[in-house]
Amino acid sequence: MRYYLIAGEASGDIHGANLMKALAEYDKDARFRFWGGDRMAAVGGEQVMHYRDTAFMGFAEVIRNLPTILGFLKSCKSDILGFQPDILILIDYPGFNIRIAEWAKKVGIKAKVVYYISPQIWAWKAGRAKILKRVVDLMLVILPFEPDFYRQYNFEVQYVGHPLLDHLPTLDAEQSLQEKYGLSDKPVIALLPGSRRQEVFKHLSLMLSIVPDFPDYQFVVAAVSSLPKDTYAIADKMNGVTVIYNDTSQVLSNANAALVASGTATLETALMNVPQVVCFRGAWLTYVLAKRLIKVKYISLVNLILDHTLVKELIQNDLQPENLKRELNFILSEEGKSYLERGYQELRAKLGAPGASTRAAQSIIHLIK
């Protein structure tokens, strides 16, 4: 079978790669063509575009780059028609992928359309559920509250569990960062400033501002090689700070605490039992518009899944050095660590067992047959 996958960010690349591996187990003749990243490329197949070239964050940036985005859409549609896939798999990335799904339905391509990892329309633009019901043949969701959300629109979706639970057991947790990268013996505080260049610029300088306040710790920035190295220049110049590329999970497995940009990384940090503070600062216009439109109470997946505040969220103007220092001191304390550990246990219970990638692959193979 011929599979065309579209992932537009780092987390989609991870989950897309695991799904491709699982599909290949059931379909020995699987042929993949995809928009994604290095992890998907490592599995094999034909890469059309890397997500680093297509990721635009925020309302203002999307508007500025609209001609480029429209060009990507046109190119993608043409490429799909040329490849003639049996299955079109859309992985999150809603601004792009929902348009591709609508187009696929309109032109009547032969491929079945699978949406793996629902866009977060339950946070805003909930009415898109009606569109997805009309244009998607199979919706595979990964958060436990999502089936109930879609049921409001008479749309039956399949909950397969969260694929991060498949990714984490592959870690070499026995090897320390000190052994692997020659770091000092000081305990580690991980900094996860995001996977997009704009996110890193907004978050990293603020995260690093408190380094002098914690002389007994070393700070490790979890960086991604898909961004230019000068993105992390401010960290490279600081004493007590190390930048490590493409090894976020290993960094977390050795961390005593973490400062984490909102996104999938907040859930990965929680599943690895690392105390965390969630950080978000966006462009002023993006934040103002988002505050008016977004209908959920939290920005972190941890709090959203639990439906109560467990991890502290420092958003926009609350993301200040003094607040970061206070919250980091708390999660490094025995009281803070114990509090978060209990909450993380509740989170794991809600997410259930590993095997999301396998279950998703089984559902896709069943759809074909």
C-alpha positions, 0 to 999 in steps of 0.5 A: 500500500502507498501511504502519504503522511503530513506532519508539520512539527517536531511532535508530529515527526515523532508520532509519524515515525512510530506510526510508520514503523507500526504500519510496516509491521502489518504491511510489508509492502508499505511505501511511504511519502511524507512531509515530516522531519528527521525521525520519519526520514530515518524510518524510510520512504520519500521525504517531500518537505521538512517541517522546519521549512513549513512551521509558522507560529502565531496569527501575525506570522501566518498572515505575513507568510500567507503566500508561502503557505498557499504555495506549500498547499498547492505543491502538496496537492500536486504531489499527492495527485502524482503519488496516488496514495491508498491512504492519506494520513494527516498528523495534527497541524490543523491549519494545513491539514484540514485544508488538505482533507477538504480538498481531498474530499472535493476532488474525490481522490481514491485515498482514504483520509485518516486524521491521526492526532486530532487538532485541538479544535476543542480549545477553539473553533469547535465547529470544525468538528462538523467539517472533519466529520464530513471529510475524514474517513477515520479520526484517531484521537490520543486524549481521553476526553476527545471522544466525548467532545466529538460525540456532541457532533455525532462523530464517532472517533477512535481513542488509541491512547497517547503515542508518547507512551510508546516513545518513552520506553526506548530511552537509555535511562541507565546512561547519565548525561555526565557520561554521555556528554562529559558534564559536571556532577551538579544536578541538572535543570532542563530547559525546553524552550520549544521547537520553533525559532520564534518560541525559542527566542521568546522563552530562552532568554527568560529561562536563562535569566535565573541561572545565576540564582541556582549556582548548585545546579547546571542547566541543560538546554534541550535543542533541536538541530532543525533550527539554526545553531545561532538560535541558541547563541545566548545559551552557548555564551553562558557559564553553567549552561550546556546545549544538547541537540536532539536528545530531549528525552535523555536530558529529561531522564537525568533532570531534577526539574524542568522549565518547559514551553507549552506543548507536547513537551509538557506531557513528555516531562510529566510522563518522565516524572520530572517536576516542571514549570510551564512557560508561554510567551507569544507575540502581543497580537497572537496572545490578545487574539488567542485569549479571546478565542480559546475556550479552555482553562489551561495551556498545558496538556497535563492540566487539560487531561487532569482537568485541574491545575497540577503544573504551574503555568506562567503565561505572557506577562506572568513569565517573569524572572522572579516568578520563574525563580519562585516556582523553580524553588518550589518544584525542587523542594521535597514538598513540590516534588511529592505534590507533582509525583502524586499528580503525575500518577493520576495522569498516567492512570488516565492515559492508560497503557502504551501501544497507541502506534500499534492500535492506530496502525491496526485501525488504518489497516482495517480501514483499507481491508 
